């Protein structure tokens, strides 16, 4: 079940990015950091590129298809998760637009950006939690070794959000980690 390990790793990476986003926004609100639009843009780029274009399609096109075929009783759960994926794509578009407005409006745009980011962060944690608590344990218990062989092969072919097809996700994640202030990243600690 290599696909399960891949999903867990991708969830951890996304969790680290959304946690960093929350930390950066909290620091701006508290006045301990100035807006770093390059960092905010990089965080949103990761959110847009990795989950929306790499992680969710694998779940939708491989794992969910196998689960629907083998476990028709999980249809409602799968529909909920697919809906979350669609809403997540819309949320990242709204988040990117809110960042542009924030950057153009300076301090007056913080509230709208923070609200969009908070909605995204909250929905992302709920979604990851639902997959980790309900979907993945069900898949582990109920799918056959033959199901897993096909799922694992598909996930192995497109498994690593850290390196991506040409290494761009590793470079992006590394850039984010180097910019996010300590203790969440390697950037300078905030005063």
PAMAR-636279 format. One line per 10 residues: for each residue y negated, x negated, z of C-alpha. Coordinates in nm, 3 decimals. Example, Ala and Ser with C-alpha at 12.3 -4.5 7.8 and 13.67 -1.06 7.14 Angstrom:
2
0.450/-1.230/0.780; 0.106/-1.367/0.714
***
This chain:
191
0.000/0.000/0.000; -0.251/-0.262/-0.112; -0.487/0.017/-0.221; -0.532/0.119/0.144; -0.641/-0.235/0.235; -0.883/-0.236/-0.058; -1.033/0.099/0.045; -1.072/-0.018/0.406; -1.244/-0.340/0.290; -1.479/-0.149/0.062
-1.561/0.094/0.344; -1.639/-0.199/0.577; -1.869/-0.357/0.320; -2.053/-0.032/0.254; -2.074/0.029/0.629; -2.235/-0.312/0.677; -2.492/-0.238/0.407; -2.589/0.106/0.542; -2.602/-0.034/0.895; -2.835/-0.309/0.770
-3.051/-0.047/0.597; -3.081/0.148/0.922; -3.166/-0.170/1.114; -3.435/-0.269/0.863; -3.591/0.079/0.868; -3.583/0.093/1.248; -3.755/-0.247/1.259; -4.028/-0.129/1.020; -4.082/0.186/1.227; -4.101/-0.017/1.548
-4.357/-0.251/1.393; -4.138/-0.558/1.439; -4.097/-0.601/1.062; -4.309/-0.544/0.757; -4.155/-0.361/0.462; -3.953/-0.602/0.251; -3.925/-0.414/-0.077; -3.709/-0.682/-0.235; -3.455/-0.641/0.047; -3.475/-0.260/0.041
-3.422/-0.264/-0.335; -3.119/-0.496/-0.299; -2.965/-0.268/-0.035; -3.008/0.034/-0.262; -2.875/-0.160/-0.560; -2.555/-0.235/-0.366; -2.525/0.130/-0.256; -2.569/0.243/-0.616; -2.349/-0.012/-0.786; -2.050/-0.055/-0.559
-1.968/0.293/-0.420; -2.097/0.502/-0.709; -1.968/0.291/-0.996; -1.668/0.104/-0.854; -1.528/0.255/-0.533; -1.554/0.631/-0.585; -1.423/0.633/-0.943; -1.104/0.456/-0.826; -1.052/0.721/-0.560; -1.133/1.008/-0.796
-0.931/0.886/-1.093; -0.633/0.726/-0.919; -0.577/0.815/-0.553; -0.692/1.177/-0.570; -0.493/1.239/-0.888; -0.175/1.109/-0.724; -0.240/1.309/-0.409; -0.305/1.630/-0.603; 0.020/1.585/-0.792; 0.231/1.503/-0.484
0.045/1.698/-0.213; -0.109/2.020/-0.343; -0.182/2.121/0.018; -0.460/1.859/0.031; -0.662/2.019/-0.252; -0.940/2.145/-0.025; -0.985/1.802/0.133; -0.992/1.631/-0.206; -1.246/1.879/-0.339; -1.469/1.810/-0.037
-1.446/1.435/-0.093; -1.515/1.469/-0.467; -1.817/1.683/-0.385; -1.933/1.410/-0.145; -1.901/1.156/-0.426; -2.116/1.371/-0.656; -2.374/1.427/-0.382; -2.374/1.056/-0.301; -2.470/0.976/-0.659; -2.759/1.223/-0.638
-2.859/1.084/-0.300; -2.881/0.730/-0.434; -3.110/0.851/-0.714; -3.329/1.024/-0.455; -3.324/0.713/-0.238; -3.433/0.492/-0.527; -3.716/0.736/-0.616; -3.824/0.749/-0.250; -3.834/0.368/-0.240; -4.059/0.359/-0.548
-4.292/0.612/-0.384; -4.290/0.416/-0.059; -4.373/0.096/-0.240; -4.659/0.266/-0.427; -4.797/0.448/-0.122; -4.744/0.176/0.140; -4.728/0.306/0.499; -4.775/0.670/0.400; -4.449/0.664/0.203; -4.235/0.546/0.494
-4.156/0.893/0.630; -4.017/1.025/0.301; -3.819/0.707/0.238; -3.683/0.699/0.592; -3.579/1.066/0.564; -3.397/1.004/0.235; -3.230/0.692/0.378; -3.127/0.874/0.696; -2.970/1.157/0.494; -2.781/0.902/0.285
-2.668/0.698/0.586; -2.552/1.004/0.781; -2.360/1.151/0.488; -2.202/0.814/0.409; -2.071/0.771/0.765; -1.932/1.128/0.763; -1.764/1.070/0.429; -1.609/0.738/0.528; -1.491/0.889/0.854; -1.326/1.184/0.675
-1.143/0.952/0.439; -1.036/0.717/0.718; -0.931/0.988/0.966; -0.773/1.246/0.735; -0.716/1.141/0.375; -0.577/0.791/0.414; -0.334/0.870/0.698; -0.205/1.167/0.496; -0.162/0.949/0.190; 0.023/0.682/0.390
0.260/0.939/0.541; 0.328/1.154/0.238; 0.304/0.956/-0.086; 0.623/0.798/-0.216; 0.679/0.427/-0.288; 0.663/0.514/-0.660; 0.324/0.681/-0.607; 0.201/0.372/-0.424; 0.325/0.137/-0.695; 0.102/0.310/-0.950
-0.195/0.342/-0.714; -0.170/-0.021/-0.605; -0.151/-0.143/-0.965; -0.465/0.050/-1.059; -0.656/-0.063/-0.752; -0.547/-0.426/-0.794; -0.684/-0.420/-1.148; -1.028/-0.326/-1.013; -1.016/-0.413/-0.646; -1.291/-0.641/-0.540
-1.647/-0.520/-0.490; -1.730/-0.865/-0.358; -1.677/-1.031/-0.692; -1.702/-0.745/-0.940; -1.618/-0.800/-1.305; -1.840/-1.110/-1.329; -1.918/-1.195/-0.967; -2.234/-0.986/-0.944; -2.131/-0.791/-0.632; -2.053/-1.107/-0.436
-2.390/-1.252/-0.534; -2.569/-0.929/-0.443; -2.394/-0.900/-0.106; -2.466/-1.266/-0.030; -2.833/-1.217/-0.121; -2.852/-0.912/0.108; -2.691/-1.098/0.398; -2.933/-1.387/0.355; -3.237/-1.152/0.362; -3.140/-0.911/0.641
-3.285/-1.034/0.972; -3.051/-1.154/1.246; -2.842/-1.023/1.417; -2.726/-0.811/1.118; -2.782/-1.082/0.861; -2.874/-1.446/0.829; -3.248/-1.393/0.780; -3.501/-1.493/1.043; -3.475/-1.296/1.367; -3.748/-1.042/1.430
-3.994/-1.098/1.711
***
